């Protein structure tokens, strides 16, 4: 029987395993909103069960994090982690002062919110980072994502919003948001077989929670979110890329690793819904924020590799120039 390369086709889209199911869910929500409830049972659960799927996803994600990282990985990964989160906190404080928790209600920037910007900046696309570093960087820098993967989930976004002076979250909610990741880390580091077993489930869960998230979105607003998403994507690359580049250079790198981390993870699109579930004051911002972050994932997945390649080329040219100068002397 002839095979239809569905998986390959989806993966040709930047962040495809997140974006394509999200779009399918939004199409159903827009044009057949009653379909999930009509069929009920497991079908309805598939379209409304984003939170339980995400809870399992974060346990599996945590299991893949190795706490026995070498000193270099801790130094490099920790520096990039701090730069990324630090940039998001600064931007969150500034936007929080002017926007508060609610999204912009009208005009060209309608739908933009502090939640959307912070969620987009807080989470690095690990697959993209590791692929870029495998091509342009050093093998040690690939492993730095071990530390940076702690960005996953809503915990740091909750902390950032609290630091920005916006509606805070009670400590049980903060602990609960990171507990699945922590339990996964414990299981994965106590038993390597559990790490392998749970780690394999991470990519499998992504399209399922993306479909459920998309089922809560109205495509009538997508065009505006798309335009804003493009702007937000460029903002993420620039605003986080500059401090990441500087920190990478200060820790002995070439700047390539910092540039490769200036992007948004596909699962970051799930964060606004999780934040709204934890604190209803963010419900108004969550839906548009999900669309904006999803658009940002695609934009940064295109722009970040181009910029990383340019930086790597410049570093290589500088190295050749220095070598030639040394040979002449």
N, C-alpha and C positions, 0 to 999 in steps of 0.2 A: 504493500500500500504506500502510495506517495506521501511523503512527509511535508507538512506545512510548517515553515520555520517561524513559528509565532514568537518564541522567546528571542530569537536573533533580531526579528523585526522590532520588537519592543525595546531591546537594548541599544538599537541604533539611535533612539531618542535620548538626549541627555537626561539622566535621571528617570529613564523610561519606566522602570518598575514601580516608581512612585507616581509619575505624572500620568501615564496612560490609564491605570485603574482609577485614579482620581478623576480624570476626565470622563471615563465611562460612568462612574457613579454620579457625577454632576449632570450628564446627559439624561440619565434615568430620573434624577430628582427634578429636572426642568421639564421634561416632556412626558414622563410617566410617573408622576409623584406617588400615585397610589399603588403601584405595582408590588413593592415589598410587602405592604400590609395585606394586599389581596391574596397573595400566596401564603403569607404568615409563616409559622414554624421556623425551620432553619433558614429559609430564604430571607425572611424578615430580619432574623438575627444577623445574617451576613451583612446586611445593609445598615444595621443599627448598632453593631457590637464593636465599634472602634476601640473603646476604652479597655475591655477585657483582652482584646488582641494585643494592644499596645503594652499592657501589663506583662504579658508573656514575652513579648518582643524585648523588653528591657531586662528581664531575667536572663534571656539568652545572650543579649548584648553584653551584660555584665560578666557572664561566664567566659567570654572571649578575651577579657582584659587580664593580662599577666602582671601581677604586682612585683614580680622579681625582675624588673627591668634593670638594665645596666646603668651605672652612674651617668654615662653620656646620654642615654635615652631619657633619663629623668631630667637632666639639665636641659637638653634641647626641647623635649616635649613639654616640660614645665614652663620654659620661657615662651614658647609659642602659645601655649594654653593661656598663660597670664596675659600676653599681649592681646589675644583675641577677646577674652572676657573683659579685660580692662577697657578696650575700645568700646565694647557694647555698653559697659557701665557709664562711661563718659557721655555717650550719645543718649543713653536712657535718661540720665539726669537732665540733660539739656531739653530733650523732647518732653519729658515728664513735666517740666516747669511750664511749658507752653500748651501742651495738649492734655495733660492729665491722663485718665484711663480711657476716655471716649475717643472714637475715631473722628477725623475731620468730617463734618457733616455735608459740606457742599463745595463746589468749585473744582478746580483741576485736580486737587489732591484729596478729593472725597474718598474716604475709606482708609487712608493712611493713619496709622496709630503708633504709639510708643511700643505696644505689644508686637506689632508686625515687624518693626525695625529691629527690636532687641532679639526676637526669635530668629530673624534672618541672620543676624551677626553672631549669635552665640554658638552655632553648631557647624563644625567643619565637615566637608564631604570627604570621609575617610578613604573610600574607594578611589576617588579622583586624586586625592593627595598622594596616596601610595603608588598609584600608577604613574603620576608625574615624577615622583622622586625615583621610582624604578628606572625611568627613562633618562632623567636629567640630573639626578642627585646621587648621593651615596647610600649604600645599603643601611648604614646606621641611622640615617635620617628617615628612612621608611619606617623603622621601628619606633620613631618618636610619636607616631599616632597612638601607640599604646597608652600614653598619658593623655593625649588630646581627646581620646574617645570618652573621657569622663564628662565631656560637654553634652553627651547624649541625654535626652530627657528634659523635662520641664524644670528641674530643680534650680539650675543656674539662672534661668529666665525669671523664676520666682524671686530669687535672691536679688537679681539686678533691678527688678521692678520695685522691690522693697527699698533698696539702696537709693533708688531714684526718688523716693518720697511718695510713691503711689500706694494704692491700697495693698497692704501687706497680707501675708498668709499666716495663719496660726501654726505653731511649731509642729503639731501632729501632721498637718498637711504637707509641710516642708519635708519632714522625715518620711512620710508616706510616698512622696514623689521620687525619693532616691532609694527607698528600701528595696524595690524589686531589682534595681541595678546592683545594690550592695549584696543581696542574697545570691545573685548570679555570680558576682565576683568571688564570694566565699566558696560556692560550690565548684567553680572552675579552677580555683587555686588549691583547693583541698584534693581534688581528683582530676587528673589530666583527661581521663576518659569522659568525665562529665563535661569538661570544657569542649572537647571535640564533639560530643553528642549534642549539647545545647547550641554550640557555635554554628553548627550546620543549619540550624533553623532560622538564623537571623535574616538572610536574604529571602527566605520563603514567606516570612510574616509580612514583609513590606507591602506587596500588592494587595493583601487582604485588608490591612487597616487603611490603606489608601482608598480602596473602594468604598469602605464605610464612611470615611471622611468626605469623599466626593458626594456621597448620597445626601449630605446636608448642605450642599452648595447650589446656588441659583446661577445658571450660566448667563442670565440676562445682564449680570454685572461683571462678567469675565473680561469684556473688552477693556473696561476702564481699569480693572485690576491688572490686566496685561500691560497696559501702558505704564502704570505706576510700578509694576513689577520689574519692568526693564530699567527704570530709573533706580529702583531700590537695588537691583542686581549690580549696577555700576557703582552705586554708593558703597555696597558691601566690599567690593573689590578694592576700591580706593581707600575708604575710611579704615578698614581693617588691614589692608595690604601694606600701607605705609608703616605702621608700628610693627607689623609682623616682619617686614623686610629689615627694619632697623635692629630689632631684637635678634633676628637670625645672624646678622653681621656681628653684633656685639658678643654673641656666644660662639664665635669662631666659624660661622657658616658663610656661604657665598651670597645669601639673599634668596637663593632659589627655593629653599624649603619654606621660607616665610611667604613668598609669592604664591607657592602651591597650596598654602593653607587659606588663602583669601577667597573663600567660596562658601556656599551654603549646602548643608547636608539635606538629602531628600526627606529624611524623617523629621526635619525641623518643621515641615508643614503640619505635623501632628501636634506641635506644641501649643498653638493658640487654643485648640479645642480642649486640651488638658488643663490649660490655665483657666479657661472659662468654667470648666467643671469644678475646679477647686475654689474659684471665687467668682460668683455670678456678676460682679461689677464689670467684668471684662467680656461679658456675653455680646455686647453691642459691637465690640472690636474683633471678636474671634473669627467670624465668618469671612469678612473681607481680609483679615490677616492671613487666613489659611490660603486664600487665592494669591495674595501678594507674595507670600513666602514660596508657594509652589512655582510661581513665575520666576522668582528670584533664583530658585534652584537651577532652572534651565539656563537663565542668563549667565550666572556665574560658572556653570559647567562649560560654557562656550568661551567666555572671556578669560577665565583664570588660566586654562591651558595655553592660550595664545600669549598671554603676558608672561607666563612661566617660561615658555620657549624663548621669548625675546630676552629675558634676563639671563637664562642659561647660555644663550648665544653670545651675549655681551661678556659674561664671565669667561667663556672659552676663548674669546678673542683677546681679552685682557691677559689671560694666561699665556697664550701664544706670543703676544707682544712682549711680555715680561721675559719669556724664555729666549726670544730672539735677541732682546737687549742684553741678556746675560751672556749669550754666545758671542756677541760682538766684543764685549768687554773681556 
